[in-house]
Amino acid sequence: MNKICQISTVLPPAKDGVGAAVMKIHSLLIKNGFDSIILTSTDQEKKTGILNKIVDWNLFEVYREIKELKKFGFSRIVFHYPSPRIKNKHSIIFLSFLLFINKISLIIYLHEYAFYSFKGKLKIFFLILFAGKIITTDELNLLRLKKLFLIKDRVFKLPTGSNFIIDNFECEIKFNEVLNICFWGYIMKGKGIRDYIFLADNFENEKVKFFFIGDTPENPTEEDQHLKNQILDSKKITYLGFLQDKNLIEELCKMHIIILPFEDGLSERRGSFMLAMQLGRIVITTIPKFEIEGLVNNLNVLFFNNPVELNQILNSLLKNPELLKTISINAKNWYNSYHSEENFMHNLYKLLF
């Protein structure tokens, strides 16, 4: 049996999208007959298949645990980056080198690269330089990484899709006299949250209700906290807080429209978008910088350029319930065609083995 170990500093219920993706991959690996474990921090929730071993996340502590795992036949080690507790652990950037000289191959699942500062990119470069493979999550990160001559032939793209495995869950969209509109995701810079607040506070229609699902990340900035206070101060937005697992799915299934005004445009690494499409919600979002295969405006998604256009799209949808139904069906079909569990596992297997 193929044995796979993933490494992440935190896991759910911690508020971290990468940790959620790691747990989803772990669940899929087990479901498909692999021997899968996750190496994580000592204070994370203890479950079957979770090794709570790491305290400080320094280079030699992580290296020692990986060497032990190799003795037990774990042939694929997948290190996920970024992860909250290694942000200031500078020694960890030499992990792939230390493993390389000891003839242990490391796969790095790099969830973000393009938007880091020069210093951040330099740190990542040393981390990935001696990795056997680097997997990233969208076209922008892929293209930027491919420009690095020494690693360009070892870089591959595999979006993680939604971070949720949804089996036999009834979530058919039901239209009535009131449309429920929601933003869901982390409260942080770049998510376009001010545009959503402005829309909700100024949209005059009794047939619409606005909701917000989410919270600040584990270590919020002052700006993150200020954005949260603006949401809480809005008289038009019902704040539902940070939800996970069944509670999150149940609340999203009550929504008709999900608005995601990403300031840098939609991309395949956006887990909030992926889950909304998986559930067949109508998604209104910003135009991606790179074409995403199968996505067609007004067919399975709705794109907007600015807050005025967003307002206009919402008003037109209220007059066209048939379009809502069509987009809902097409959104779910798109997700199942391009990001189903079967597709993901097929592509992951090709990259790992």
C-alpha positions in Angstrom: 0.0 0.0 0.0 1.3 3.5 -0.9 2.0 5.5 2.3 1.6 9.3 2.2 2.4 11.9 4.9 1.3 15.5 4.6 2.7 18.2 6.9 0.8 21.2 8.1 1.2 23.3 11.2 -2.5 23.6 11.9 -5.7 21.7 11.0 -9.4 22.3 11.4 -11.0 23.7 13.5 -8.2 26.2 13.3 -9.0 29.1 11.0 -6.7 28.3 8.1 -7.6 27.5 4.5 -4.4 25.5 3.8 -5.1 23.3 6.9 -8.6 22.7 5.7 -7.2 21.6 2.3 -4.8 19.3 3.9 -7.6 17.6 5.9 -9.7 17.2 2.7 -6.8 15.6 0.8 -6.2 13.3 3.8 -9.8 12.2 3.8 -9.8 11.6 0.1 -6.6 9.5 0.3 -8.1 7.3 3.0 -11.4 7.0 1.1 -9.4 5.8 -2.0 -7.4 3.1 -0.1 -4.1 4.9 0.7 -2.3 4.8 4.0 -2.4 8.5 4.9 -1.3 10.5 7.9 -0.7 14.2 8.8 2.2 15.4 10.8 1.2 18.5 12.7 1.6 20.5 15.9 1.2 18.9 19.4 -1.7 21.2 20.3 -3.9 20.3 17.3 -7.0 18.2 17.7 -6.1 14.5 18.2 -7.7 12.2 15.6 -6.9 8.9 14.0 -4.2 9.4 11.3 -3.0 12.6 12.9 0.5 12.7 14.3 0.7 15.5 16.9 4.5 15.6 17.2 5.9 19.1 16.3 6.4 21.7 19.0 8.6 24.5 17.7 8.7 23.9 13.9 12.4 24.3 13.6 14.4 22.6 10.9 15.9 19.7 12.8 12.6 18.9 14.7 10.7 18.5 11.4 13.6 16.6 9.8 13.9 14.2 12.6 10.2 13.3 12.4 10.4 12.8 8.6 13.3 10.4 9.0 11.2 8.4 11.5 8.3 8.3 9.0 10.6 7.0 6.2 11.5 4.1 8.4 7.9 3.1 8.5 7.6 3.1 4.7 6.1 6.5 4.1 7.4 7.1 0.6 5.7 10.4 -0.2 6.2 13.4 2.1 4.1 16.5 1.1 4.9 19.7 2.9 2.2 22.4 2.6 3.2 26.1 2.5 2.3 28.7 3.7 1.2 27.6 7.1 0.7 29.9 10.1 3.3 28.8 12.6 6.3 28.7 10.2 6.0 32.3 9.1 9.0 33.4 11.2 10.8 30.0 11.3 13.6 30.9 9.0 15.6 27.6 9.4 12.7 25.6 7.7 13.7 27.0 4.3 16.6 24.5 4.3 14.3 21.5 4.8 14.3 20.3 1.2 18.1 20.7 1.0 18.7 18.7 4.2 16.3 16.0 2.9 18.0 16.0 -0.5 21.5 15.4 0.8 20.0 12.5 2.8 18.3 11.1 -0.3 14.8 11.8 0.8 12.5 13.5 -1.7 10.1 16.2 -0.6 7.0 17.3 -2.4 6.0 20.9 -1.6 2.4 22.0 -2.1 2.8 25.7 -2.5 -0.6 27.4 -2.1 0.7 30.9 -2.6 3.8 32.6 -4.2 2.9 35.4 -6.6 1.7 38.0 -4.0 4.7 37.6 -1.6 7.2 40.4 -1.3 10.7 40.0 -2.8 11.9 38.8 0.6 9.0 36.3 0.9 9.7 35.0 -2.6 13.4 34.6 -1.8 12.6 32.5 1.3 10.2 30.3 -0.7 12.9 29.9 -3.4 15.3 28.3 -0.9 12.5 26.2 0.5 11.6 24.7 -2.9 15.0 24.7 -4.6 15.8 21.0 -3.7 12.2 19.7 -3.7 11.4 16.7 -5.9 8.2 18.4 -7.1 6.4 21.6 -6.4 2.6 21.7 -6.8 0.8 25.0 -6.9 -2.8 25.9 -7.1 -3.5 28.3 -10.0 -2.3 29.7 -13.3 -0.7 32.9 -11.9 1.5 31.0 -9.4 2.4 28.4 -12.0 3.6 31.0 -14.5 5.6 32.9 -11.9 7.3 29.7 -10.6 8.0 28.6 -14.1 10.2 31.7 -14.5 12.6 30.3 -11.9 15.0 28.5 -14.2 16.4 26.0 -11.6 13.0 24.6 -10.7 10.8 25.2 -13.8 10.6 21.6 -14.9 9.5 20.4 -11.4 6.5 22.8 -11.1 2.9 21.5 -11.6 -0.6 22.9 -11.1 -3.3 21.1 -9.1 -6.1 23.3 -7.6 -7.4 21.7 -4.4 -11.0 22.7 -5.3 -13.5 22.9 -2.5 -12.1 22.0 1.0 -15.2 19.9 1.6 -16.3 16.4 0.7 -20.0 16.4 0.3 -21.7 13.0 0.1 -25.5 12.6 -0.2 -26.2 16.1 1.1 -29.4 17.7 -0.2 -28.7 21.3 -1.3 -31.0 22.1 -4.1 -31.5 25.8 -4.5 -35.1 26.9 -3.6 -36.4 30.2 -4.8 -39.0 32.1 -2.9 -40.0 35.7 -2.5 -36.8 36.7 -0.7 -33.3 36.2 -2.1 -30.6 35.5 0.4 -27.2 37.0 -0.5 -24.0 36.1 1.2 -20.3 36.7 1.4 -18.3 33.9 2.9 -14.6 33.7 3.6 -11.9 35.2 5.8 -12.1 38.8 6.8 -8.9 40.2 5.5 -7.3 42.6 3.0 -7.9 41.8 -0.7 -11.3 40.1 -0.4 -13.3 43.1 -1.5 -15.2 43.2 1.8 -15.7 47.0 1.6 -17.5 46.6 -1.7 -19.8 44.0 -0.2 -20.6 46.2 2.8 -21.3 49.2 0.5 -23.6 47.1 -1.7 -25.5 45.8 1.3 -25.9 49.2 3.0 -27.1 50.9 -0.2 -29.2 48.3 -1.9 -32.8 49.2 -1.7 -35.0 46.2 -2.2 -37.1 44.4 0.4 -36.8 41.1 -1.5 -33.1 40.8 -0.6 -31.4 39.9 2.6 -27.6 40.1 3.1 -25.5 37.7 5.2 -21.8 37.3 6.1 -20.2 34.0 7.0 -16.6 34.2 8.2 -14.1 35.7 10.6 -10.6 37.1 10.8 -7.7 34.6 10.4 -5.8 33.2 13.3 -3.5 36.2 13.7 -5.6 39.2 12.4 -4.0 42.5 11.5 -5.5 45.8 12.7 -7.0 46.3 9.3 -8.7 42.9 9.5 -10.2 43.8 12.8 -11.4 47.1 11.4 -13.1 45.3 8.5 -14.9 43.0 11.0 -16.1 46.0 13.0 -17.6 47.5 9.8 -19.5 44.3 9.1 -20.8 44.2 12.7 -21.8 47.9 12.4 -23.8 47.4 9.2 -27.6 47.5 9.8 -28.2 45.5 6.6 -25.9 42.5 7.1 -26.7 39.6 9.4 -23.3 38.3 10.7 -23.3 34.5 11.2 -19.7 34.2 12.3 -17.1 31.5 11.6 -18.8 28.2 10.6 -17.3 24.8 9.7 -18.3 21.5 8.4 -22.0 20.7 8.5 -23.0 24.1 10.0 -21.3 25.9 7.2 -22.8 23.7 4.5 -26.3 24.1 6.0 -26.1 27.9 6.1 -24.7 28.1 2.6 -27.5 25.9 1.3 -29.9 28.6 2.6 -28.3 31.2 0.3 -29.1 31.9 -3.3 -26.3 34.2 -4.3 -22.7 34.3 -3.1 -20.8 37.5 -3.8 -17.0 37.3 -3.8 -15.4 40.6 -4.9 -11.8 39.6 -4.9 -9.6 42.6 -5.5 -7.0 40.7 -7.5 -9.6 38.8 -9.5 -11.0 35.2 -9.2 -8.5 32.3 -9.4 -8.6 28.5 -9.0 -7.1 28.7 -5.6 -10.2 30.4 -4.1 -11.8 27.8 -1.8 -14.8 29.9 -1.1 -15.6 30.1 -4.8 -15.1 26.4 -5.3 -17.5 25.4 -2.5 -20.1 27.8 -3.7 -20.0 26.3 -7.2 -19.9 22.8 -5.7 -23.2 23.6 -3.9 -24.8 25.1 -7.0 -25.0 28.6 -5.7 -25.1 31.6 -8.1 -21.7 33.2 -7.8 -21.1 36.9 -8.6 -17.4 37.6 -8.6 -14.5 39.6 -10.2 -13.0 38.7 -13.6 -10.0 36.3 -13.4 -6.7 37.5 -14.7 -6.2 34.2 -16.4 -9.0 32.2 -18.2 -10.4 29.4 -16.0 -11.4 26.4 -18.2 -15.1 26.0 -18.6 -16.2 29.2 -16.8 -18.5 31.3 -19.0 -20.0 34.6 -17.9 -23.8 34.5 -17.7 -23.8 30.7 -18.1 -22.3 29.3 -14.9 -20.9 32.4 -13.2 -21.5 36.1 -13.2 -18.5 38.5 -13.5 -18.4 42.2 -12.6 -15.8 44.9 -13.0 -16.8 47.5 -10.4 -19.4 48.2 -7.6 -21.8 49.9 -10.0 -21.8 46.9 -12.3 -22.3 44.6 -9.3 -25.4 46.6 -8.3 -26.8 46.4 -11.8 -26.2 42.6 -12.1 -28.1 42.1 -8.8 -31.0 44.2 -9.9 -31.2 42.4 -13.2 -31.2 39.0 -11.5 -34.2 40.0 -9.4 -36.2 40.4 -12.6 -35.0 37.1 -14.1 -35.6 34.1 -11.8 -35.1 31.7 -14.8 -31.5 32.9 -15.2 -30.9 32.2 -11.6 -32.1 28.6 -11.9 -30.0 28.1 -15.1 -26.8 29.4 -13.6 -27.3 27.4 -10.4 -27.5 24.1 -12.4 -24.6 25.0 -14.6 -22.4 26.1 -11.7 -22.7 22.7 -10.1 -22.2 20.9 -13.4 -19.0 22.9 -14.0 -17.6 21.9 -10.6 -18.4 18.3 -11.1 -16.8 18.3 -14.6 -13.5 20.0 -13.6 -13.1 19.6 -9.8 -14.8 16.4 -8.8 -13.2 14.1 -6.2 -12.4 11.6 -9.0 -10.7 14.2 -11.2 -8.7 15.5 -8.2 -7.5 12.1 -7.1 -6.6 11.1 -10.6 -4.4 14.1 -11.0 -2.9 13.9 -7.5 -2.0 10.3 -8.1 -0.1 11.2 -11.3 1.8 13.9 -9.4 2.7 11.8 -6.4 3.6 8.6 -8.2 
